Amino acid sequence: MIEAIMANKYSVVLKEDKEDGGYVAIVPELPGCISDGDTKEEALKNIRDAIRLYLESIANETRKFHALAKKGRGIDIASVSA
């Protein structure tokens, strides 16, 4: 499942860190998904790893959430339309 989600393209904002040197990489679509590197290439490699870890974490938390809901632990799941 993670492989399918990882196949999606994510926008990455690269920002030069003028104070400390290097580059900061941010994924606006994934709040808190940030990495850095000494070069643009390193920052992009590191953000790929950060994206994978971020998505794996969300997948794990979602599985835990659904497991608790199935056990009737005070969690209800509902579908709503916007």
C-alpha positions in Angstrom: 0.0 0.0 0.0 2.8 2.4 0.9 4.4 1.8 -2.5 1.2 3.0 -4.2 1.1 6.1 -2.2 4.8 6.7 -2.7 4.2 6.6 -6.4 2.3 9.8 -6.1 4.2 13.0 -6.9 4.7 15.5 -4.1 5.7 19.1 -4.5 9.0 20.0 -2.7 10.0 23.5 -1.8 13.8 23.9 -1.7 15.1 26.8 0.3 18.7 27.9 0.7 19.7 28.2 4.3 21.8 31.3 4.2 22.5 31.2 8.0 23.7 27.6 8.4 24.5 26.8 4.7 22.9 24.0 2.8 19.3 23.6 1.8 16.0 22.9 3.5 13.3 20.8 1.7 9.6 21.1 2.7 6.6 19.1 1.4 3.6 21.5 1.8 1.1 18.7 1.2 2.5 16.8 4.2 2.5 19.1 7.3 5.7 18.7 9.2 7.5 16.8 6.5 10.9 18.7 6.4 14.5 17.7 5.7 17.7 19.3 4.7 21.1 18.6 3.1 24.4 20.3 2.3 23.5 20.4 -1.4 20.2 20.5 -3.4 20.7 16.9 -4.4 21.3 15.7 -0.8 18.3 17.7 0.4 16.1 16.0 -2.3 17.5 12.5 -1.4 16.8 13.2 2.3 13.2 14.5 1.7 12.4 11.3 -0.3 13.4 9.3 2.9 11.3 11.7 5.0 8.3 11.3 2.8 8.5 7.5 3.1 8.8 7.7 6.9 5.9 10.2 7.1 3.6 8.1 5.0 4.6 4.9 6.8 3.8 6.6 10.1 0.4 7.7 8.9 -0.4 4.2 7.6 0.6 2.7 11.0 -1.5 5.2 12.9 -4.5 4.6 10.6 -4.2 0.8 11.2 -4.1 1.3 14.9 -7.1 3.7 14.8 -9.2 1.2 12.8 -8.2 -1.7 15.1 -9.4 0.4 18.1 -12.6 1.3 16.4 -13.3 -2.4 15.7 -12.8 -3.2 19.3 -15.4 -0.6 20.3 -12.9 1.6 22.2 -15.0 4.7 22.0 -14.1 5.5 18.4 -16.6 5.7 15.6 -15.9 5.9 11.9 -18.3 7.7 9.7 -18.4 8.9 6.1 -19.5 12.4 5.4 -19.8 14.6 2.3 -18.4 18.1 2.1 
